[in-house]
Amino acid sequence: MENYITNYRRNNFNNNLYESINYFNESDDESLHQPLITNAFLFRRNANNANTLNVIFEGDSWLDYPIPNILDLYDTISDRNQRLNLNSLHLAKFGETTSDMFNDKANFVQYISNYRIDRIYFSGGGNDVFPQLGAILNLGITRFGNNFFTNQSKLNDLRNTASGDELYKKCILYKRYLNTSAFESALFNSTNLNGIFNTIATNYLGFGSIVNSHSTPNTVFYMHTYDYPLYKLGVRPSLLNVSLPLGPWIKPVFDRLQINDEILRCYIIIRLLDKFHYLLNTIKATFICRGFQFQTQIIDFRGLLDGSQYWRDEIHPNSAGATRLSTRVNF
């Protein structure tokens, strides 16, 4: 795990990346999230007002759920922080990896270089990790071994708990008893996982370098973890109770690898999300090490959506879940 920390600090990013990007047309930067209102136009109209808080939302489907009239985290964060007179620019696109975001950064660069940006809220990494789950997991481990836990009575308690929300909550509660060394050695292809994490870090640091070129000590860059997608494995996004051809992203891999043990499934997911949290902290530390002048905050959502009533499908919160998540985000 430590090797990607070293690799981050070896990478040298060009602080003038934005200079090589062609200027965009207004039609290029309209948010699909607000099809009836010109999101970019409204942002530009209000951006120079001294009493607004200018915020860019960049990221994936946690900020841009692809079904109309479903509140996502962009909606609920915006609603919760309206007392601050937010002027929000929505650049997130569902399904994007951090590499997609960085390759498609022209609009982000133009806005941050031409307007006062007070907050950047960034959601990225889930689409880098979970679609690659088949490359991350080693073959042949289909049962949760006794050696994966340091407390056998707690493991027996898990094994005696019926499938469902109670089991998933207990797995999160008992994660302190996971023998992470034995578990990761058996389950994870460290070369592939570290490669994926290195890519995520490279892209985050690329965005950080761009932000640093135009930020002040009052600028805040927000990054968030995801919550553990345990409660609705295999459930697709749907509209009017009709499943859409999106996902699922996790359960088919488990099925293909014949991983039917729910405890093993839970700890694969839990451990990947905990390692992602560690990755975000490493990125934050690298921002500081490089002397970037903006502030960084990590919003930890792990364990907050602690029941199936907060999940819409396999990996996305529903409106109630998004509302609950937004309580941890204060601009």
N, C-alpha and C positions, 0 to 999 in steps of 0.2 A: 504493500500500500504506500509505503513511504517513497517509492521511486517516482511516483507522479508528482509529489510535492517538489522534489528536486528538479524535475523536468520543467515545471511551471516557471521556476526562477531562472532557468537557462534561456527561456524564450524571450526574444527581444521584439517588442511590438513597435511599429511605426506610429508615432503619435499624430502623424499627419495623413492618416489613411483617407480621411474625408476629402482631401484635396484632389484625389484622383477620381472622385465620383462625379458623374455628370449631373447637372441640375435636373430636377424632375418636373413633370407636368402635374397640374392639380389633379387630373383624372387618375394619376398613378397612385395617389395616396389616400384614397377614400376608404374608410373603414366599412367592411361588410357588416360589422356589428350594428351600425346605425344607418341602415339603407335609406331612410326617409329624411335624414338630416346630414348635411355635409359636415362630417366630423372635423376634417382638417380646416375647412373654411371657418367654422366657429372657433376653433382653437386659435387660428391666426388672428382673427378679429379681436380676441380678448387677451392675447398673450402679453401685450405691452401694458396692460393695466397693472398698476402698482399693487392693487389689493387682491389680485388673483394668486393662487398657488398653481403654477404650471406643472402638470404631471404627464409624463409619457408612460403608457402601459405597453410593454413589449413582451411577447411570449407566445404561449401555446393555448390549447383548448381550455385550460383552467381560467383563462381570461377571455376566451372566445368560443364558448360552447356553440356547436354548429346547428342548433335548433331554435327557431324563433320562440320568443315569450318564455324562455327558461332563464332565470336569473343565474348568472355565473359570478365568479369572484370579481370581475371588473365592475359589474353592476352593484354588487353589495358593498365593495370597498368605496365606490364613488358615493353611494347613498349615505354610508356611515360618516363620511368625511365632508359632506356638503357644507357644514358649518364653516369650513375653511375657504369657501368660495373657490372650489376647484375649477380649473380649466384643463380638461383632460383630453389627451390625444391618444386614441386607441389604434395601435399598430399591430396588435396580436393577431395571429392566424392559427386556427386549429390545425393540428397535425404536424406542426413544424418542429424540427430538431433544432438544437442550438446552431448547428452548421447552416441550416436553412435560414435562420434568423440573421446570422452574420453575413452570409452571401447576399441577403436581401436587405442590407442595412442602409441603403441609400436614403430612404425617407428619415430614418432615425438620425443619421448624420446631418442631414440638412436642417432638421428642426433643432437639434442640440447646438449646432453651430450658428444658427441665425436667431434664436430666441432664448430668453432666460428660462432655463429649465430648473425647477426647484426640487422635483422628485422624479426618480425613475423607478418604476416597479417592474421587476423582471421575473418571468416564470418560464423556466427552461430546464430541460434535462430528462423529463419523463419519457419523451419520445425518442431520446437517444438510448435509453436503457431498456425499457420493457419490450419494444419490438425486437431487440437483440437478445432476448432471454435465452433463446436456443443456443446462441454462441457463448453465453455466460456460464451456463450450467454444464457440469461434467455429466457424462453418460453413466448409467448403471446404478445410481443411488436413488432408490425408490421408497425407502423407509427411514424414519427418524431413528437413528441409533442411540442406544443408551449412553454412548461416549460423547454424544453431542450436548449433554446436559450435566451440570455439576451438582444437581440436587434431584435425586431419584424420586423422593416423595412428591416433589412438585411435578416431575414428569409423569408419575403415576396419576396424579390429579388431572393433568391434561388428558391422559389416555382414557380416563373414566368420565370425561365430560362429553356430552353429546355434541354433535356437529351443530354449529349455529353461532349466534352472536356471543353467547357466554364463553364458548371455547376461544373465539378470536380475541375477546377482551383479556382472557387469562393468558393467552400466548403473549400479548403485549406486556401485561403485568409481570410475567415471569421471564422476560427476555434477559434479565440480569443473570440468569442461571445458564444461559447459552455458553457452551464452550466454543468461543468464536474461532479459535485456532483450529480445532479439530473439524468444526463445521465447515469453515471456509475452505480448508484444504481438501475436504471430500467433495464439496458441492460446486465450488467456483473455479472456472478457468481464469486464473489470475492474470494471465497475459492479455486475454481478450477484455476482461473487465477493466484492467488498468488502461488499456488502449482507449476504451470508450470514455473513461473518466478523464483521461488526458485531453481528448477532443473537447469534452464539455468545458474543462478548465481553460483551454486555449481560447475558446469562443467567449467565455465570460471575461477573460482578461483582455481580449480584443475590444469588447464593448467598454470595459473599464478604462482602457487607454484612450478611447475616443471621448468618453465622458470627462476624463481628467483634463483633456485639452480645453474644455469649455466650462468647467465647473468652478465653484467656489467652496470654501469650507462649510457653507450652509446647504450645499447640495447633498441630498441623501439618496443612495442607491440601495433599493430594497431587493433582497433575494428571498425566496421561500422554499422550504421543503414541501413535499407533498405529504398527504396523510397515507396511512397504510391501506392499500386497496384489498382488503380481505373479505368484505361483507357481501359482495355481489359478484364473485368470480363467474365469468362466463356470460354475464348479462350484457346485451348490446344496447347502445343508445336506441331510443324509440320515439316515435311521434304518433300520438293518438293510439297508443298501445300497439303500434305496428313497428316491429324491429327494423332498424335501418342497416344497410350494408357497411357498417362501421364497427370494427372490432369483432369479437373480443380479442384482447391482445395478450392475455396472460394464461388463461385456462387452456387454450388449445396447445400451448407449449407443454404445460404440465401433462395433458392427456397424451400427447405424442411421445413424451419421455416416460410415460406410465407412472407418473408421480401422483398417486391417488391419496397418499397419506396427508390428511389435512394439517397435521402438526408440522410436517416437513414443508408443505406449501406455505404455511404461515411464516415460518422462520426464514425461508428463502426471501420472501417479500419484506419482512421486517428488517432482515440484515442488509438487504440492498438499500432500503430507504435510510437506515442508520448510517451506512457508509456514504450515502449521498449527502447527508447532513454534515458528516466529517469533511467531505469534499468542499462544501460551501464554506465551512470555517477555514479551510486551507486557502481557498480563493480570497476570502476576506483578509487573512493574514498576509497574503502576497500583495494585495492592494496596499496595505500598510507598509510592508517591506519596501515597496517601490516608491513610497512617498506620495501616493495619490492623495490629493487634497480633499476629495469628497468624503463624506461619511458613509459607512456601510451598516445596514441592519439586516439580520437574518431572522425571518419570521418562521418559527417552528410550529408547524401544524400537526406534527405526529401525535396520534392518539386522541385528537379532538373530535373527529367524526366517529364516535365509539358505538355505532349501531347502524343496522341496515337502513334505518329510517332517514339517514343523512346522505345516502348514496343513490344516485340515479341509475348508474350502470357500473360496469366493472371498475372503471378508474376515475369517474367524474362524480363530484358531489351534486346533489340536487339543490333546489333553491334554498331549502332549509339548511342544508349543509354549507352552502356558500355564505349564507347569512351568519352562520356560526363561525366560520373561518374569519370573516371580516372583523370580528370583534378583537382579533389580535393585530389588526393593522391600523395604526394611528399615525397619520401624517403630521 
